[in-house]
Amino acid sequence: MEQRAETTAGPSAGPPDPLLVVDGANVVGSVPDGWWRDRRGAAERLRDGLVEVAAAGVPGVPGPLAVVLVVEGAARGVAEVPGVRVVSARGSGDDRIVELVAAESALAPDRRLLVVTADRGLRERVAALGAELLGPRAVRRDPRTHRPTD
């Protein structure tokens, strides 16, 4: 059985922090910056950028957020960092994201769930489970301004 993502809220502290699930391969692939030469390194850079997203939030959803980065293929095995849980998909990253969203929806039906991806098929699948959708730009940060890229 899938466990819920950790939150900063305790049992009596009110609703849990919103859960942001990031389609790592899709977000990394959204910018042609040479990521294909070092897929693991690109996933690690994304993970590191998500630490700030966890604290600050995304457009329309202030932080803190519980963040889960789903990686697949050559990026499997990327380590977690404080603020970002990393889940390595054994097969399809999309299928793993759907599993995570379905499990969280069942365990905490009132929790706000957000999925970051531009993949149309995945967007349809998680929307059917009640997740809100964000595009990759919502989590891509400009290192100079620390704001979402345009």
N, C-alpha and C positions, 0 to 999 in steps of 0.2 A: 504494500500500500504506500502511496506517495505521501510524504510529509509536507506540511505547509512550510512556506518560506518563513524565515524568522522575521520578527518585527520588533520595534522598540516599545510597543504598547504592551502593558501587562494585562491580566485578566479583568481588572476593574478600571483600566485607564481609558476606556472608550474603544472605538472601532480600531482595528489594526491598520497600520500604514497601507496605503495603496500598493499593490504588487505590480511591478513593471517587468515584463518578460521580454527579453531582447533576442531577436533572431540574428545571432552573431554573423553567420555567413552572409545573410542578406544585407545587413548594415555595412559590414566590411566591404562587400562587393558593390556598394552603391557609389563608391568614389574610386575612380581609376587612378590610384596612387602607387601602383606597383605591388599591391597586396599579394598578388599571385606568386611572387618570388619568395615570400615568407608568410605563409598563411597563419602559422602559430604566432609569429611576432605581431601580425596585424590584429589578431584576436586579443593578444595581451595589451596592445595599445588601446583598443576599444574598451577592454575591461578597466584599464586604469582611468580612462576618461569617464566611465560610468560611476566612479566613486563620487565625483562632483555632482553628477545627475542624481544620485541617491540622496544627497544632502539638499540640493537646491530644487529638485523637481524638474518637470517638463512643462512646456507651454500649457497653461490651464490647470495644472495639477502641481501645487506647491509641495516641496519636500517636507519631511523625509519620506522617501519611498523605499520599499523593500525591492531590491533589484536582483533578477536572475538572468544571467547571460547563458544562452544555450549555444554550445559549439559542437561542431561535427568534423569528420574527416581529419585532415592534418592538424587541426586546432584542438583535437581531443587531448585532454590532460592538462589544459591550461589551469593553473592554480587559482584558487579563490584569493581575494584580498578583503580586508575589512570593508563592509558595505556592499560587496558584490559577491553573490553566490554564483558559482560556475557549474553548469550541468553539462556533462559530455554525453551526447547522443550516441548510442551504439550503432544506430542505423540512421534513419532520416531525422534531421533536426526538426523539420516541420511536425513529424509525428510526435516527437518528444515534447514540443511546445504544446500541442493539442492535449497530450496527456497531463501536462502540468496544469494547464488552464482548467481542464475538466476536474482534476482532483481538487484544486483550490476552490472551484465553484461549489463542489459538493461539501467540502469541509467548512467553508466560510462564505455562504451565499450572499452576505451583505458586503463583502469586501470588494473594493473597487479594483478591477483587473484591467491592465493595459498591456497591449502587445505591440511591439515595435517591429514592423516589417513592411516591405512593399510587395511581397509575394501575394498575388491575387487569390490563389487557392487557399493559402494559409489564412489570409484575412477573412475569407468566407467561413472557414471552419471554426475559427475562434470567435468570430462575431456571433455565430449560432449558439455559442456557449455563454454569451453575455459579455465578452471582453470588448473594451473600447480599443480603437485602432489608432496608431500613430505611425508616421513615416520615419525613415531613417534620420532625416534632418532633425527630428526632435531630440536626438541624443548625440548627435555629432557636435562637438564643441570646437570653436576656433581657439587655438592655444593662445592667441594674443589677447582676446577679449573675454574668453571663458563663456561666451554666449553661443546659443545654437547657430549652426551655419545656415546660410540662406540658400 
